[in-house]
Amino acid sequence: MNHNRHITFLIIAVLLTTASALSRNLTLHYDKPAEFFEEALVIGNGTLGATIYGGTSSDQISINDITLWSGEPENGVTTPDAYKALPEIRSLLDSAKYREADMANRKIQGHYSQNYQPLGRLLIQYDNTKDISGYKRTLDLNEAVAATRYTRAGYSFSTEYLASAPDSVIAIKITTDNPDGIKARLYFDSLLPHSTQAHENTIEAEGYAAYQSYPNYYDGL
């Protein structure tokens, strides 16, 4: 019997078992709501995205959509003679004149692209903001589900957030064992020009992005 081979197989089996165990427990844990954007949890389905703060008095969910850009679609070629600038750029690079090469490179880049725009924020404002304890905020990386769980006025309270690709929605589920149920108000706002109206169980928002927007470092060259 080849003992070295047996030991090698044993090591591989242990490593695979350990990796499998770790893969079942890929969850981020926090003991307080996010205060800044960098502390928030992010979910998305490739088209829609949400940044979740997990607040207990006011829960903020920032929403993005991949199609929301300033300007309008463009299919034309804006620099048809771009190839003519390549010899100059290569010569400047060969001469280690990198600043000049960077300036010359703009001749082949076309105009600036439009800017990606934030869609807006969904705010959940709870009526009872006292007696909060046992707070936990998590993001399950295997299931792509974010959640907050805590006790509110002696009753368990939880919120789950997920982004569904097949349904193209971001869903939020709020549950409690409080017999009085959940008392909260929903708001939607946006940095973009928009109007919002509520009708029965629906909040509708209509707005538009800027027609044209250049980055703050644009110098007109």
TORPA-4810 file (N, C-alpha, C, O; in nm, 3 decimals):
<nodes>
NODE_1_0.084_-0.120_0.000_0.000_0.000_0.000_0.088_0.125_0.000_0.187_0.132_0.072_M
NODE_2_0.051_0.222_-0.080_0.126_0.346_-0.088_0.075_0.441_0.019_-0.030_0.503_0.003_N
NODE_3_0.151_0.454_0.132_0.107_0.537_0.243_0.106_0.685_0.208_0.020_0.760_0.253_H
NODE_4_0.204_0.726_0.126_0.207_0.867_0.086_0.081_0.905_0.010_0.025_1.013_0.030_N
NODE_5_0.038_0.814_-0.077_-0.083_0.841_-0.155_-0.205_0.848_-0.063_-0.293_0.932_-0.081_R
NODE_6_-0.208_0.757_0.035_-0.319_0.754_0.130_-0.325_0.885_0.210_-0.432_0.940_0.231_H
NODE_7_-0.207_0.934_0.253_-0.201_1.058_0.329_-0.246_1.176_0.244_-0.316_1.265_0.291_I
NODE_8_-0.204_1.174_0.115_-0.244_1.283_0.024_-0.394_1.288_0.007_-0.454_1.396_0.012_T
NODE_9_-0.457_1.170_-0.013_-0.602_1.164_-0.027_-0.670_1.212_0.101_-0.773_1.279_0.095_F
NODE_10_-0.612_1.175_0.216_-0.671_1.214_0.344_-0.667_1.366_0.361_-0.764_1.426_0.407_L
NODE_11_-0.552_1.428_0.323_-0.539_1.573_0.332_-0.640_1.643_0.241_-0.703_1.741_0.281_I
NODE_12_-0.654_1.591_0.118_-0.750_1.650_0.024_-0.891_1.640_0.079_-0.969_1.735_0.068_I
NODE_13_-0.925_1.525_0.139_-1.059_1.506_0.194_-1.086_1.603_0.308_-1.196_1.657_0.320_A
NODE_14_-0.985_1.626_0.393_-0.999_1.719_0.503_-1.019_1.861_0.452_-1.104_1.935_0.501_V
NODE_15_-0.938_1.899_0.350_-0.949_2.032_0.293_-1.085_2.055_0.230_-1.144_2.162_0.245_L
NODE_16_-1.136_1.953_0.157_-1.266_1.966_0.094_-1.376_1.977_0.198_-1.470_2.055_0.182_L
NODE_17_-1.364_1.900_0.306_-1.464_1.905_0.413_-1.463_2.041_0.480_-1.569_2.098_0.508_T
NODE_18_-1.341_2.095_0.505_-1.329_2.226_0.568_-1.387_2.335_0.478_-1.460_2.423_0.524_T
NODE_19_-1.353_2.329_0.347_-1.405_2.428_0.253_-1.556_2.422_0.245_-1.623_2.524_0.235_A
NODE_20_-1.611_2.298_0.248_-1.755_2.283_0.242_-1.822_2.342_0.366_-1.927_2.406_0.356_S
NODE_21_-1.760_2.319_0.482_-1.815_2.373_0.607_-1.812_2.525_0.607_-1.907_2.589_0.652_A
NODE_22_-1.701_2.582_0.557_-1.690_2.727_0.553_-1.792_2.787_0.458_-1.849_2.893_0.485_L
NODE_23_-1.816_2.718_0.344_-1.907_2.773_0.244_-2.051_2.780_0.295_-2.133_2.853_0.240_S
NODE_24_-2.081_2.703_0.400_-2.216_2.704_0.455_-2.235_2.815_0.559_-2.344_2.832_0.612_R
NODE_25_-2.131_2.887_0.587_-2.140_2.986_0.695_-2.080_3.120_0.653_-2.012_3.185_0.732_N
NODE_26_-2.104_3.161_0.528_-2.053_3.288_0.478_-2.154_3.398_0.508_-2.232_3.437_0.421_L
NODE_27_-2.152_3.447_0.631_-2.247_3.549_0.674_-2.173_3.661_0.745_-2.090_3.637_0.832_T
NODE_28_-2.204_3.785_0.707_-2.149_3.902_0.773_-2.240_3.939_0.890_-2.362_3.935_0.878_L
NODE_29_-2.179_3.975_1.005_-2.254_4.005_1.126_-2.219_4.144_1.178_-2.102_4.183_1.180_H
NODE_30_-2.321_4.220_1.220_-2.301_4.353_1.279_-2.397_4.369_1.397_-2.505_4.309_1.398_Y
NODE_31_-2.358_4.449_1.495_-2.441_4.465_1.614_-2.506_4.603_1.624_-2.558_4.639_1.729_D
NODE_32_-2.505_4.678_1.516_-2.572_4.808_1.515_-2.604_4.847_1.371_-2.543_4.795_1.278_K
NODE_33_-2.699_4.939_1.351_-2.733_4.984_1.215_-2.616_5.058_1.151_-2.526_5.106_1.219_P
NODE_34_-2.619_5.065_1.019_-2.517_5.140_0.946_-2.542_5.289_0.961_-2.656_5.335_0.954_A
NODE_35_-2.435_5.362_0.982_-2.445_5.508_0.991_-2.400_5.574_0.862_-2.454_5.677_0.822_E
NODE_36_-2.301_5.514_0.796_-2.246_5.568_0.673_-2.264_5.467_0.559_-2.288_5.349_0.582_F
NODE_37_-2.251_5.516_0.436_-2.268_5.432_0.318_-2.174_5.311_0.322_-2.213_5.201_0.285_F
NODE_38_-2.048_5.333_0.368_-1.950_5.225_0.369_-1.986_5.114_0.467_-1.933_5.004_0.457_E
NODE_39_-2.075_5.141_0.561_-2.115_5.042_0.660_-2.241_4.966_0.618_-2.275_4.865_0.680_E
NODE_40_-2.309_5.013_0.515_-2.435_4.953_0.474_-2.412_4.822_0.398_-2.303_4.797_0.347_A
NODE_41_-2.516_4.741_0.391_-2.510_4.613_0.320_-2.572_4.629_0.182_-2.669_4.704_0.164_L
NODE_42_-2.516_4.560_0.085_-2.557_4.578_-0.055_-2.611_4.447_-0.111_-2.550_4.341_-0.094_V
NODE_43_-2.726_4.454_-0.178_-2.781_4.341_-0.251_-2.813_4.387_-0.393_-2.826_4.507_-0.417_I
NODE_44_-2.825_4.293_-0.486_-2.857_4.330_-0.624_-2.882_4.207_-0.708_-2.848_4.095_-0.668_G
NODE_45_-2.943_4.227_-0.825_-2.972_4.115_-0.915_-2.911_4.135_-1.053_-2.949_4.067_-1.148_N
NODE_46_-2.816_4.229_-1.065_-2.755_4.257_-1.194_-2.819_4.375_-1.265_-2.757_4.434_-1.354_G
NODE_47_-2.940_4.409_-1.228_-3.012_4.523_-1.286_-3.052_4.624_-1.178_-3.029_4.744_-1.192_T
NODE_48_-3.111_4.573_-1.071_-3.151_4.655_-0.958_-3.055_4.634_-0.842_-3.008_4.522_-0.819_L
NODE_49_-3.026_4.740_-0.769_-2.939_4.728_-0.652_-2.996_4.807_-0.536_-3.065_4.907_-0.556_G
NODE_50_-2.967_4.761_-0.414_-3.015_4.830_-0.295_-2.905_4.833_-0.190_-2.835_4.734_-0.169_A
NODE_51_-2.889_4.947_-0.124_-2.795_4.964_-0.014_-2.878_4.980_0.113_-2.960_5.071_0.123_T
NODE_52_-2.855_4.891_0.209_-2.944_4.877_0.325_-2.872_4.922_0.451_-2.762_4.876_0.482_I
NODE_53_-2.937_5.012_0.525_-2.878_5.065_0.648_-2.930_4.993_0.773_-2.859_4.987_0.874_Y
NODE_54_-3.049_4.940_0.769_-3.099_4.860_0.880_-3.130_4.938_1.006_-3.107_4.887_1.115_G
NODE_55_-3.181_5.059_0.996_-3.214_5.139_1.112_-3.337_5.087_1.185_-3.419_5.017_1.126_G
NODE_56_-3.350_5.121_1.314_-3.464_5.076_1.394_-3.573_5.182_1.407_-3.690_5.148_1.421_T
NODE_57_-3.536_5.308_1.403_-3.637_5.415_1.406_-3.674_5.456_1.264_-3.791_5.478_1.234_S
NODE_58_-3.574_5.465_1.177_-3.595_5.494_1.036_-3.501_5.408_0.954_-3.379_5.422_0.964_S
NODE_59_-3.557_5.320_0.874_-3.476_5.230_0.790_-3.464_5.290_0.651_-3.565_5.321_0.587_D
NODE_60_-3.341_5.306_0.603_-3.316_5.367_0.473_-3.265_5.262_0.376_-3.171_5.188_0.406_Q
NODE_61_-3.328_5.255_0.258_-3.285_5.165_0.151_-3.262_5.249_0.026_-3.357_5.299_-0.034_I
NODE_62_-3.135_5.265_-0.012_-3.102_5.341_-0.133_-3.110_5.247_-0.253_-3.057_5.136_-0.249_S
NODE_63_-3.175_5.292_-0.361_-3.204_5.205_-0.474_-3.139_5.259_-0.601_-3.139_5.379_-0.627_I
NODE_64_-3.081_5.165_-0.681_-3.022_5.200_-0.809_-3.079_5.110_-0.919_-3.121_4.997_-0.894_N
NODE_65_-3.080_5.163_-1.040_-3.121_5.086_-1.159_-3.015_5.103_-1.266_-2.969_5.215_-1.290_D
NODE_66_-2.975_4.995_-1.329_-2.861_4.997_-1.421_-2.886_5.085_-1.543_-2.791_5.129_-1.607_I
NODE_67_-3.013_5.112_-1.577_-3.044_5.189_-1.697_-3.051_5.339_-1.672_-3.069_5.417_-1.766_T
NODE_68_-3.036_5.382_-1.546_-3.058_5.523_-1.513_-2.930_5.605_-1.530_-2.847_5.613_-1.439_L
NODE_69_-2.914_5.664_-1.646_-2.799_5.750_-1.679_-2.851_5.885_-1.727_-2.963_5.897_-1.775_W
NODE_70_-2.767_5.986_-1.714_-2.800_6.114_-1.775_-2.785_6.102_-1.927_-2.724_6.007_-1.976_S
NODE_71_-2.842_6.198_-2.000_-2.830_6.195_-2.146_-2.925_6.097_-2.210_-3.033_6.069_-2.158_G
NODE_72_-2.884_6.046_-2.325_-2.967_5.953_-2.399_-2.877_5.852_-2.471_-2.758_5.877_-2.485_E
NODE_73_-2.932_5.739_-2.516_-2.850_5.638_-2.584_-2.781_5.695_-2.708_-2.837_5.780_-2.778_P
NODE_74_-2.661_5.646_-2.733_-2.585_5.694_-2.849_-2.512_5.578_-2.913_-2.442_5.502_-2.845_E
NODE_75_-2.529_5.563_-3.043_-2.467_5.452_-3.116_-2.365_5.500_-3.219_-2.297_5.419_-3.282_N
NODE_76_-2.354_5.631_-3.237_-2.264_5.684_-3.339_-2.118_5.681_-3.296_-2.087_5.675_-3.177_G
NODE_77_-2.028_5.686_-3.394_-1.884_5.695_-3.367_-1.846_5.842_-3.361_-1.862_5.915_-3.459_V
NODE_78_-1.795_5.886_-3.248_-1.767_6.028_-3.229_-1.627_6.067_-3.271_-1.599_6.186_-3.288_T
NODE_79_-1.538_5.971_-3.289_-1.400_6.002_-3.330_-1.360_5.908_-3.445_-1.281_5.816_-3.424_T
NODE_80_-1.413_5.931_-3.565_-1.383_5.841_-3.678_-1.235_5.844_-3.719_-1.188_5.748_-3.780_P
NODE_81_-1.162_5.950_-3.689_-1.020_5.959_-3.728_-0.926_5.930_-3.611_-0.811_5.974_-3.611_D
NODE_82_-0.976_5.858_-3.512_-0.896_5.832_-3.392_-0.765_5.761_-3.424_-0.663_5.786_-3.359_A
NODE_83_-0.765_5.673_-3.522_-0.645_5.595_-3.554_-0.527_5.683_-3.595_-0.411_5.642_-3.582_Y
NODE_84_-0.556_5.803_-3.643_-0.448_5.891_-3.689_-0.361_5.942_-3.573_-0.247_5.983_-3.594_K
NODE_85_-0.414_5.938_-3.451_-0.340_5.986_-3.335_-0.250_5.879_-3.273_-0.168_5.911_-3.187_A
NODE_86_-0.264_5.754_-3.314_-0.187_5.645_-3.253_-0.035_5.663_-3.267_0.036_5.643_-3.168_L
NODE_87_0.017_5.699_-3.386_0.164_5.717_-3.396_0.218_5.821_-3.298_0.324_5.800_-3.238_P
NODE_88_0.146_5.932_-3.281_0.190_6.035_-3.187_0.192_5.983_-3.044_0.287_6.008_-2.970_E
NODE_89_0.087_5.909_-3.006_0.080_5.856_-2.869_0.193_5.757_-2.845_0.257_5.761_-2.740_I
NODE_90_0.218_5.669_-2.939_0.324_5.570_-2.923_0.460_5.636_-2.912_0.545_5.594_-2.833_R
NODE_91_0.481_5.741_-2.992_0.609_5.813_-2.988_0.630_5.880_-2.853_0.741_5.876_-2.798_S
NODE_92_0.527_5.940_-2.799_0.538_6.005_-2.669_0.563_5.904_-2.558_0.639_5.932_-2.465_L
NODE_93_0.500_5.787_-2.567_0.523_5.683_-2.467_0.666_5.630_-2.475_0.729_5.606_-2.372_L
NODE_94_0.716_5.612_-2.597_0.854_5.565_-2.615_0.954_5.665_-2.558_1.063_5.627_-2.514_D
NODE_95_0.917_5.793_-2.558_1.005_5.898_-2.506_0.980_5.926_-2.358_1.035_6.021_-2.302_S
NODE_96_0.896_5.842_-2.296_0.863_5.856_-2.153_0.796_5.990_-2.122_0.804_6.040_-2.010_A
NODE_97_0.729_6.046_-2.221_0.655_6.171_-2.199_0.509_6.134_-2.169_0.420_6.149_-2.253_K
NODE_98_0.489_6.088_-2.047_0.360_6.029_-2.013_0.249_6.133_-2.001_0.134_6.105_-2.038_Y
NODE_99_0.280_6.249_-1.951_0.177_6.352_-1.939_0.129_6.394_-2.078_0.009_6.408_-2.102_R
NODE_100_0.225_6.414_-2.170_0.188_6.451_-2.306_0.112_6.338_-2.375_0.019_6.362_-2.452_E
NODE_101_0.153_6.214_-2.347_0.083_6.099_-2.406_-0.060_6.090_-2.356_-0.151_6.055_-2.431_A
NODE_102_-0.079_6.123_-2.228_-0.214_6.121_-2.172_-0.302_6.225_-2.240_-0.418_6.198_-2.269_D
NODE_103_-0.247_6.344_-2.265_-0.324_6.448_-2.333_-0.356_6.406_-2.477_-0.468_6.426_-2.524_M
NODE_104_-0.258_6.349_-2.545_-0.280_6.306_-2.684_-0.379_6.192_-2.692_-0.450_6.178_-2.791_A
NODE_105_-0.382_6.110_-2.588_-0.472_5.995_-2.586_-0.619_6.037_-2.588_-0.705_5.958_-2.628_N
NODE_106_-0.648_6.159_-2.546_-0.786_6.207_-2.546_-0.841_6.221_-2.688_-0.962_6.226_-2.709_R
NODE_107_-0.751_6.227_-2.785_-0.795_6.240_-2.924_-0.864_6.114_-2.974_-0.935_6.117_-3.074_K
NODE_108_-0.843_6.001_-2.904_-0.902_5.875_-2.951_-1.012_5.825_-2.857_-1.071_5.719_-2.880_I
NODE_109_-1.040_5.900_-2.752_-1.137_5.853_-2.653_-1.279_5.901_-2.679_-1.373_5.851_-2.616_Q
NODE_110_-1.299_5.995_-2.768_-1.432_6.049_-2.789_-1.470_6.142_-2.677_-1.387_6.178_-2.594_G
NODE_111_-1.596_6.183_-2.673_-1.639_6.274_-2.568_-1.663_6.196_-2.438_-1.662_6.073_-2.436_H
NODE_112_-1.683_6.269_-2.331_-1.708_6.206_-2.203_-1.840_6.130_-2.205_-1.936_6.171_-2.270_Y
NODE_113_-1.842_6.017_-2.133_-1.968_5.944_-2.121_-2.061_6.017_-2.026_-2.020_6.107_-1.952_S
NODE_114_-2.187_5.978_-2.028_-2.283_6.036_-1.936_-2.261_5.981_-1.794_-2.180_5.890_-1.774_Q
NODE_115_-2.332_6.036_-1.699_-2.313_5.998_-1.559_-2.423_5.903_-1.512_-2.540_5.918_-1.547_N
NODE_116_-2.381_5.805_-1.431_-2.476_5.714_-1.368_-2.550_5.789_-1.257_-2.488_5.864_-1.181_Y
NODE_117_-2.679_5.769_-1.248_-2.761_5.846_-1.155_-2.821_5.756_-1.046_-2.858_5.642_-1.075_Q
NODE_118_-2.832_5.804_-0.922_-2.901_5.728_-0.817_-3.052_5.736_-0.838_-3.104_5.844_-0.868_P
NODE_119_-3.122_5.625_-0.821_-3.266_5.626_-0.842_-3.340_5.696_-0.728_-3.422_5.785_-0.753_L
NODE_120_-3.312_5.658_-0.605_-3.380_5.722_-0.493_-3.367_5.642_-0.365_-3.290_5.546_-0.358_G
NODE_121_-3.443_5.683_-0.263_-3.439_5.618_-0.132_-3.580_5.582_-0.087_-3.674_5.661_-0.098_R
NODE_122_-3.592_5.461_-0.037_-3.714_5.420_0.032_-3.689_5.433_0.181_-3.593_5.375_0.233_L
NODE_123_-3.774_5.507_0.251_-3.761_5.527_0.395_-3.878_5.460_0.466_-3.994_5.481_0.430_L
NODE_124_-3.847_5.379_0.567_-3.949_5.317_0.651_-3.939_5.380_0.789_-3.843_5.355_0.862_I
NODE_125_-4.036_5.462_0.825_-4.035_5.536_0.950_-4.129_5.467_1.050_-4.250_5.464_1.031_Q
NODE_126_-4.070_5.410_1.157_-4.148_5.337_1.256_-4.203_5.431_1.363_-4.138_5.528_1.402_Y
NODE_127_-4.325_5.401_1.410_-4.389_5.484_1.512_-4.323_5.464_1.648_-4.294_5.561_1.719_D
NODE_128_-4.300_5.339_1.685_-4.239_5.308_1.815_-4.088_5.297_1.797_-4.040_5.204_1.733_N
NODE_129_-4.014_5.391_1.854_-3.868_5.391_1.837_-3.795_5.366_1.969_-3.674_5.384_1.976_T
NODE_130_-3.869_5.322_2.073_-3.807_5.302_2.204_-3.795_5.153_2.236_-3.850_5.068_2.167_K
NODE_131_-3.722_5.124_2.344_-3.709_4.988_2.397_-3.656_4.890_2.293_-3.713_4.783_2.273_D
NODE_132_-3.547_4.928_2.225_-3.482_4.841_2.126_-3.368_4.767_2.195_-3.287_4.827_2.265_I
NODE_133_-3.362_4.635_2.175_-3.254_4.556_2.234_-3.222_4.435_2.146_-3.300_4.397_2.059_S
NODE_134_-3.105_4.375_2.172_-3.067_4.252_2.101_-3.051_4.269_1.951_-3.086_4.179_1.874_G
NODE_135_-3.000_4.383_1.909_-2.993_4.413_1.765_-2.888_4.327_1.695_-2.777_4.310_1.745_Y
NODE_136_-2.924_4.273_1.578_-2.831_4.199_1.492_-2.861_4.234_1.345_-2.977_4.237_1.304_K
NODE_137_-2.756_4.259_1.270_-2.769_4.289_1.127_-2.678_4.195_1.051_-2.559_4.184_1.083_R
NODE_138_-2.730_4.125_0.950_-2.653_4.022_0.881_-2.671_4.031_0.729_-2.767_4.088_0.679_T
NODE_139_-2.574_3.973_0.659_-2.584_3.951_0.515_-2.535_3.810_0.487_-2.416_3.781_0.500_L
NODE_140_-2.627_3.723_0.448_-2.596_3.585_0.414_-2.544_3.583_0.270_-2.621_3.603_0.176_D
NODE_141_-2.414_3.558_0.253_-2.354_3.564_0.120_-2.392_3.444_0.034_-2.386_3.452_-0.089_L
NODE_142_-2.430_3.332_0.097_-2.473_3.215_0.020_-2.612_3.235_-0.039_-2.638_3.202_-0.155_N
NODE_143_-2.702_3.291_0.043_-2.841_3.309_0.000_-2.868_3.449_-0.054_-2.975_3.474_-0.110_E
NODE_144_-2.771_3.541_-0.039_-2.787_3.680_-0.084_-2.907_3.747_-0.019_-2.985_3.817_-0.084_A
NODE_145_-2.922_3.724_0.112_-3.032_3.782_0.188_-2.975_3.864_0.302_-2.897_3.814_0.383_V
NODE_146_-3.014_3.990_0.309_-2.977_4.075_0.422_-3.091_4.075_0.522_-3.207_4.056_0.485_A
NODE_147_-3.058_4.096_0.651_-3.163_4.092_0.753_-3.123_4.174_0.874_-3.005_4.190_0.905_A
NODE_148_-3.224_4.226_0.943_-3.206_4.285_1.076_-3.302_4.215_1.170_-3.417_4.188_1.134_T
NODE_149_-3.255_4.186_1.291_-3.338_4.120_1.392_-3.311_4.184_1.528_-3.195_4.205_1.565_R
NODE_150_-3.417_4.214_1.600_-3.402_4.274_1.732_-3.536_4.267_1.805_-3.636_4.219_1.752_Y
NODE_151_-3.534_4.315_1.927_-3.657_4.320_2.007_-3.703_4.465_2.016_-3.625_4.555_2.048_T
NODE_152_-3.832_4.486_1.988_-3.891_4.619_1.996_-4.007_4.615_2.097_-4.108_4.549_2.076_R
NODE_153_-3.988_4.687_2.206_-4.091_4.693_2.312_-4.130_4.553_2.361_-4.247_4.527_2.389_A
NODE_154_-4.030_4.464_2.370_-4.054_4.330_2.423_-4.098_4.228_2.321_-4.118_4.111_2.357_G
NODE_155_-4.115_4.267_2.195_-4.158_4.174_2.090_-4.049_4.159_1.985_-3.976_4.254_1.955_Y
NODE_156_-4.038_4.040_1.931_-3.937_4.016_1.827_-3.976_4.091_1.700_-4.094_4.106_1.667_S
NODE_157_-3.875_4.136_1.630_-3.896_4.218_1.509_-3.786_4.184_1.410_-3.669_4.181_1.446_F
NODE_158_-3.822_4.158_1.286_-3.721_4.124_1.185_-3.759_4.181_1.049_-3.877_4.195_1.016_S
NODE_159_-3.656_4.213_0.972_-3.673_4.262_0.835_-3.576_4.188_0.746_-3.457_4.181_0.776_T
NODE_160_-3.625_4.132_0.637_-3.541_4.061_0.541_-3.547_4.134_0.406_-3.652_4.184_0.366_E
NODE_161_-3.433_4.138_0.338_-3.421_4.209_0.210_-3.357_4.115_0.109_-3.257_4.050_0.138_Y
NODE_162_-3.414_4.108_-0.010_-3.353_4.029_-0.116_-3.382_4.091_-0.252_-3.481_4.162_-0.270_L
NODE_163_-3.293_4.063_-0.346_-3.309_4.110_-0.484_-3.329_3.988_-0.573_-3.238_3.906_-0.587_A
NODE_164_-3.446_3.976_-0.632_-3.479_3.860_-0.716_-3.447_3.890_-0.861_-3.495_3.988_-0.917_S
NODE_165_-3.366_3.803_-0.923_-3.337_3.818_-1.066_-3.454_3.772_-1.152_-3.492_3.844_-1.244_A
NODE_166_-3.514_3.653_-1.126_-3.626_3.610_-1.211_-3.744_3.706_-1.209_-3.809_3.727_-1.311_P
NODE_167_-3.772_3.765_-1.092_-3.887_3.855_-1.081_-3.852_4.001_-1.103_-3.941_4.085_-1.114_D
NODE_168_-3.722_4.032_-1.109_-3.674_4.169_-1.131_-3.732_4.266_-1.028_-3.783_4.373_-1.062_S
NODE_169_-3.724_4.226_-0.900_-3.775_4.310_-0.792_-3.678_4.306_-0.674_-3.600_4.212_-0.659_V
NODE_170_-3.686_4.407_-0.591_-3.624_4.406_-0.459_-3.737_4.394_-0.358_-3.826_4.479_-0.353_I
NODE_171_-3.734_4.287_-0.278_-3.843_4.258_-0.185_-3.797_4.280_-0.041_-3.683_4.247_-0.006_A
NODE_172_-3.886_4.334_0.041_-3.859_4.356_0.183_-3.973_4.293_0.262_-4.090_4.323_0.239_I
NODE_173_-3.938_4.205_0.355_-4.037_4.136_0.438_-4.016_4.176_0.583_-3.909_4.154_0.639_K
NODE_174_-4.119_4.235_0.645_-4.113_4.279_0.784_-4.208_4.193_0.866_-4.326_4.181_0.832_I
NODE_175_-4.159_4.134_0.974_-4.243_4.047_1.057_-4.223_4.081_1.205_-4.118_4.131_1.245_T
NODE_176_-4.325_4.053_1.285_-4.320_4.072_1.430_-4.422_3.981_1.495_-4.521_3.942_1.432_T
NODE_177_-4.399_3.946_1.622_-4.498_3.870_1.696_-4.584_3.961_1.784_-4.659_3.914_1.869_D
NODE_178_-4.571_4.091_1.764_-4.654_4.187_1.836_-4.799_4.175_1.787_-4.824_4.189_1.668_N
NODE_179_-4.894_4.148_1.876_-5.033_4.132_1.832_-5.092_4.258_1.769_-5.189_4.251_1.694_P
NODE_180_-5.032_4.373_1.798_-5.080_4.498_1.737_-5.025_4.518_1.596_-5.062_4.613_1.528_D
NODE_181_-4.935_4.429_1.553_-4.881_4.438_1.419_-4.769_4.540_1.406_-4.703_4.575_1.504_G
NODE_182_-4.748_4.587_1.283_-4.639_4.680_1.251_-4.698_4.816_1.218_-4.788_4.828_1.135_I
NODE_183_-4.648_4.918_1.284_-4.694_5.054_1.259_-4.578_5.135_1.202_-4.479_5.163_1.271_K
NODE_184_-4.591_5.172_1.077_-4.482_5.244_1.010_-4.538_5.324_0.894_-4.648_5.298_0.845_A
NODE_185_-4.460_5.421_0.850_-4.493_5.501_0.732_-4.384_5.486_0.629_-4.266_5.480_0.663_R
NODE_186_-4.423_5.479_0.503_-4.329_5.463_0.392_-4.317_5.592_0.315_-4.417_5.659_0.286_L
NODE_187_-4.193_5.627_0.281_-4.166_5.747_0.201_-4.069_5.709_0.088_-3.989_5.617_0.101_Y
NODE_188_-4.080_5.782_-0.021_-3.980_5.769_-0.128_-3.934_5.908_-0.167_-4.015_5.998_-0.189_F
NODE_189_-3.802_5.926_-0.175_-3.751_6.053_-0.225_-3.631_6.026_-0.316_-3.580_5.914_-0.321_D
NODE_190_-3.588_6.129_-0.387_-3.480_6.114_-0.485_-3.409_6.247_-0.501_-3.468_6.354_-0.483_S
NODE_191_-3.280_6.240_-0.535_-3.205_6.361_-0.567_-3.240_6.414_-0.705_-3.209_6.528_-0.738_L
NODE_192_-3.306_6.332_-0.786_-3.346_6.373_-0.921_-3.481_6.445_-0.916_-3.560_6.423_-0.825_L
NODE_193_-3.508_6.532_-1.014_-3.641_6.594_-1.020_-3.748_6.487_-1.033_-3.743_6.404_-1.124_P
NODE_194_-3.845_6.487_-0.944_-3.945_6.381_-0.944_-4.071_6.425_-0.870_-4.072_6.525_-0.799_H
NODE_195_-4.175_6.348_-0.889_-4.300_6.365_-0.813_-4.341_6.228_-0.761_-4.320_6.127_-0.828_S
NODE_196_-4.400_6.225_-0.643_-4.439_6.099_-0.580_-4.584_6.107_-0.537_-4.629_6.210_-0.486_T
NODE_197_-4.658_5.999_-0.558_-4.796_5.994_-0.512_-4.828_5.853_-0.462_-4.776_5.754_-0.513_Q
NODE_198_-4.914_5.848_-0.362_-4.957_5.720_-0.304_-5.101_5.693_-0.344_-5.186_5.782_-0.343_A
NODE_199_-5.127_5.568_-0.381_-5.262_5.527_-0.420_-5.286_5.387_-0.365_-5.223_5.291_-0.408_H
NODE_200_-5.380_5.378_-0.269_-5.411_5.251_-0.203_-5.282_5.190_-0.147_-5.222_5.247_-0.055_E
NODE_201_-5.237_5.076_-0.199_-5.118_5.009_-0.146_-4.995_5.031_-0.233_-4.901_4.952_-0.229_N
NODE_202_-4.995_5.138_-0.310_-4.885_5.161_-0.405_-4.831_5.303_-0.392_-4.906_5.399_-0.379_T
NODE_203_-4.698_5.314_-0.395_-4.633_5.445_-0.405_-4.571_5.453_-0.544_-4.491_5.367_-0.583_I
NODE_204_-4.606_5.556_-0.619_-4.555_5.573_-0.753_-4.470_5.700_-0.760_-4.507_5.803_-0.704_E
NODE_205_-4.358_5.691_-0.827_-4.270_5.806_-0.846_-4.239_5.822_-0.995_-4.215_5.724_-1.065_A
NODE_206_-4.242_5.944_-1.040_-4.210_5.975_-1.180_-4.111_6.089_-1.183_-4.130_6.191_-1.116_E
NODE_207_-4.003_6.074_-1.261_-3.902_6.178_-1.266_-3.813_6.162_-1.388_-3.843_6.083_-1.478_G
NODE_208_-3.705_6.236_-1.390_-3.614_6.228_-1.503_-3.473_6.264_-1.459_-3.453_6.335_-1.360_Y
NODE_209_-3.376_6.214_-1.534_-3.235_6.244_-1.507_-3.193_6.365_-1.590_-3.265_6.407_-1.681_A
NODE_210_-3.078_6.421_-1.557_-3.026_6.534_-1.634_-3.004_6.492_-1.779_-2.967_6.378_-1.807_A
NODE_211_-3.027_6.587_-1.872_-3.010_6.553_-2.013_-2.862_6.533_-2.046_-2.827_6.442_-2.121_Y
NODE_212_-2.777_6.617_-1.991_-2.634_6.605_-2.018_-2.558_6.646_-1.893_-2.589_6.746_-1.829_Q
NODE_213_-2.457_6.567_-1.858_-2.382_6.594_-1.736_-2.237_6.552_-1.756_-2.210_6.440_-1.799_S
NODE_214_-2.144_6.642_-1.726_-2.002_6.613_-1.738_-1.940_6.595_-1.599_-1.989_6.653_-1.502_Y
NODE_215_-1.834_6.514_-1.588_-1.768_6.498_-1.458_-1.704_6.627_-1.409_-1.676_6.717_-1.489_P
NODE_216_-1.681_6.637_-1.278_-1.631_6.762_-1.222_-1.487_6.793_-1.261_-1.440_6.905_-1.238_N
NODE_217_-1.416_6.695_-1.320_-1.280_6.721_-1.363_-1.274_6.757_-1.512_-1.165_6.772_-1.567_Y
NODE_218_-1.388_6.771_-1.577_-1.391_6.806_-1.719_-1.333_6.946_-1.740_-1.375_7.041_-1.674_Y
NODE_219_-1.238_6.958_-1.832_-1.173_7.088_-1.855_-1.199_7.141_-1.996_-1.138_7.240_-2.037_D
NODE_220_-1.288_7.076_-2.068_-1.322_7.126_-2.201_-1.228_7.084_-2.312_-1.246_7.124_-2.427_G
NODE_221_-1.127_7.002_-2.280_-1.032_6.960_-2.384_-1.081_6.837_-2.454_-1.014_6.787_-2.545_L
</nodes>
